[in-house]
Amino acid sequence: MSAIIWDEGKRTMERYPKEVLNYLVHFHGDRDFFECHEILEEYWKENPGHPYAETLVGLIQVAVGLYHQRRGNKAGAVKMLGSSLSYLKEEDLKCLGLAGEDLVARVRQRVREAELGAVPYEDLDLPVEDPSLLEACKRECALRGFGWGEASDASNLMLVNRHKLRDRSDVVEERARQLEARKLRRKGGEGQ
C-alpha cells in the first residue's frame, strides 16, 4: 500500500480503500450500520481474492450484528457478532489501520453482553490505530455533518429499521427481469 495522501479537493485518502474509510465514517459518524454493511459488502464482492477478504467479511458482520442489537434482535446480534470473530484477523485489521487485538476484544465483550440481553444497547467504537486514518475519518465526518463517536439516534426510524424502509424498487425490477428471462428460456426449450 502507498503512503497516506490526503487530497482535500477530492476528499480522498490513498493507503486504505475509500470503502474502509467510508465504513468507518458511517460506523462512528451517523452510526448507520446498514450502510456500513452495504459499502463494505459491495467492495468485498467487487474484489474477489482481496488480501483482507475474510477480515472485510468480519467487519461487515460486526455492522450487521450491531444493527440487529440496536433493534432488539438478540438472536441476530449474537449470531452475527459471534460469527465475525472467526473472520476478524488481528494482523489484517492492523493493516487496515485498526487496533486488531483491541477490536477483537471489544467484539468478544459485545457478544457476551448480547448473549445476556440484559444490558441496554450502547454503541461500539472500533479502535482506529493509525492517527492519519483517524484524522481523515474525523475530517470526512465533519464534511458530512456527522459528529465522530456520537451516540446513535434511536428515534431515527430510517436508521433503526432501514432494511424495511429503504427503496427496493431496483431490486424488485431486476427480479422481475430475471423471472421473465427464465420464462423465455423455458419457452425456447419447450419448442425444440
N, C-alpha and C positions, 0 to 999 in steps of 0.2 A: 504494500500500500504506500502511496505517496505521502509526503508531509502534509500537514494540515494547511490549507489555504482558504482563507475566508474572503470571498468577493462580495462586498457589501451591495454592489449594484445588482448582482444576480442572486444574492442571498443563498449562496451555495458553499459547501464545505467539502473539500476533497481529501478524504482519508477514509471516511466511513461512507457507506452507501447513504444517499439522501433519504432513503426509506427508513433507515435506522434512526436518523436524526428526526424525521417526521413522526415516527413511532414514539420516540422519547418526548417530543413536544406535545403530542396528544396525551401520552401517558401521564405526564406531570403538569400539563397546562390545563386543558379543558376536561381532562380525565375521561375522554371518550374512548373507552376500551374497545368498543365495537370498531371504531375507525382504526385503532391500533392494529387490530386483527386483520382488517381489510388491507391496510397498507403493506404489512409485512407478508401476509399470505400471497398477495399478488406478486410481490418481489421474489419470494421464495419459488413460486410456480414458474416465473419467467426466467429463473436462473438455476436450472437443474444442475446438480453437481457443484453447487456453491460450496466453498470450503467450510462454511459455518452453517450448512443447511440444517443439521439437527438442532443446533442452538437457536436458529431462527424459529423452528417449529416450537421449541420450548418457550420462547418469548411470546409467540402467538398464543400458546396455551395459557400463559400467565395472564395475558389480557382477557382472554375468554373466561378464565376462572374468576377473575375479579369482577367481570361483567355479571356473571351468574351470582356471585356472592352479594354484590350490591343490590341485586334484585330479590335476594332472599332465597335463591335456589341453592340450597345447601349441597344437594347431591351433585349438581353440575359443577359447583365450585370445587368440591373435594376431588371429583374425577379429573377435571382439567388441571388444577394446580398440582395434584399428585402426579399426574402423567407428565407434566412439564419437567419435573425433577429428573426423569430418565433421559431427557433431551438436552438439558442445560449443561454445557461443558464449561467448566470454570476458565480454562485457558482460552476458549473461543470467546467467552464473554469479555475477557481482558482484551483480546484483540479487537473487540467491538467498542472498546472504551469504557467498559463497565467493570466494577469490582466483583469478579466472579464468585469468590468464596462468600463474600458478604451477601450477594444477591441470592445465591442458593440457600444460605442460612435463613434469609428473610422469607423466601417462598416456603421453605420447610416449616417455619414457625406459623405461617399463614395457613398451611394445610392443617396443622394441629388445631388452630383456632377454628377453622371452618368445620372440622370434624365435630368439635364441641358444639358449635352453633349457638352457644350462649353469649358469645361476645358480639356486640353490635358491629356492623360493618365500619371499617375505617380504611381510608386509602393507604396504599402501599407505595412507597417510593423505591425506585430502583437506584442503587448507588452508582453514580457516574464517576468513574475514577480519573478519566482524562480531563484536566481542567479546561483545555481548549474546546473539547466537545461540550462540556457543561456550559461554558460561556456562549458557545454557538446556539445551544438549545434555549438558553435563557433569552438571548437576543431574538431568536425566532419567535418565542412565546410573546415577547413584548410587541413585536411587529404584528402578531395576530390578535393582540388584545387579551392574551391569557396571562395569568399570574402563575409563575413557576411554583409548583408544590402546594397550591391552594386546594382546599377540600372540594370534593365532588358536590355538585348541586343536585341533591336528591329530589328536589321539586321539579327538575327539568325532565319531563317525561320523554322527550326525544333522546336524551342521554341515557336514561334508565331503561327504556323499552324500545330502543332503536330497531331491533330486529323485527318488531311488529309494525312500526310506524314508518319505516323507510319506503321510498318509492321503488317498487319491484316491477314496474311495467316493462322494462327492458328484458328482465328475466322471463316474465310471462310471455312476451312476444317471441323470444328466442325458443322457448319450449314449444310454442305453437308451430313455429317454422320447422323445428326438428320433427315434430309429430307429423306434419304434412309431408315432409320429405320421406319419412319412413313409410307412410301410406302409399306414396307414389312408387317407391322402390318395391313394395309388396305387390302393387298392381302390375308393375312391369314384369315381375317374376311370375305372376299368375298367367300372363298371356303367352308364355313360352311353352 
